[in-house]
Amino acid sequence: MARYKSTARDLGAYVCFEDEAGQGLRPPKGRTWAPRGARPVVHVRGAGGGRVSIAGVACYRPGDRPHLFYKLLVYRRRKGESKGFTWQDYQDLIIAAHRNLAAPLIWCWDNLNIHLAPELADFAAENKEWLRVYRLPAYAPDLNPAEMGLPQCGFCRASLAWLSGSLFFGVPVGLVSPVQRRRLW
């Protein structure tokens, strides 16, 4: 993490942590009771299913307030509709964050297969004057602020006494109120 710190300071760049999540739209199984011999009927909404996905990026720079950008994708099983984010969607997210922040970016993300697309590597190489891309280890929620508040993350269940209000480069962590939230699309 020390190399991110010196690179960000030297460039005056934002350190951006990107992650994605998804949730199915199919309702949980409905159950009820009925008198013996009478069949119970349970009506549930949204039986068609589908999926909602979100890609979010938390951007930090010493001396500035943190920024949170995200993109939603709703899949409703329609013909020609994209089920998930494509490399173009991630490229658009990087470009939108860069335009809104007007500063160089150090982009940190996991090893999702679409993040490893050759088109994204070419994009990063073409824009190396304002974009540096680093990959996090296979499972490192303690290094990714985008995952710090997730309940399945074990990290948030541990004592946070060691967090002295900063994440390696003097950025407040855990404060929701100063975070600027923007929906980019």
Secondary structure, DSSP 8 states (H G I E B T S, - for coil): -HHHHHHHHHHT-EEEEEEEEEEE-S---------TTS------S-TT--EEEEEEEEEE-TTS--EEEEEEEEE-S-TT--SS--HHHHHHHHHHHHHHHTS-EEEEE---GGGG-HHHHHHHHHTTTTEEEEE--SS-GGG-GGGTT-GGGSTTTS--TT--S-SSSS---S--TT-EEEE--
